[in-house]
């Protein structure tokens, strides 16, 4: 993982899909930043929507505290629209 990001995917291991979604989000973000195309932007935005719902599902299940879920969503939005 690139240490410039706040959340380490490994900290969320065992929490269904969260760590994988974080890894993929960071990878898509890096790809988009390296090659700013509409296709890469679409892929990043599509995944961010999926990731939003993954976070929401873990929150509703009680596996992710509300405060952490909100932090993750806000951080993801900040990176996406930076």
Protein Blocks (a to p, Z undefined) as FASTA:
>chain_A
ZZkbfbdfklmgoiahklmmmmmmmmmmmmmmmmccfklmmmmmmmmmmmmmmmmmmmmn
opacfklmmmmmmmmmmmmmZZ
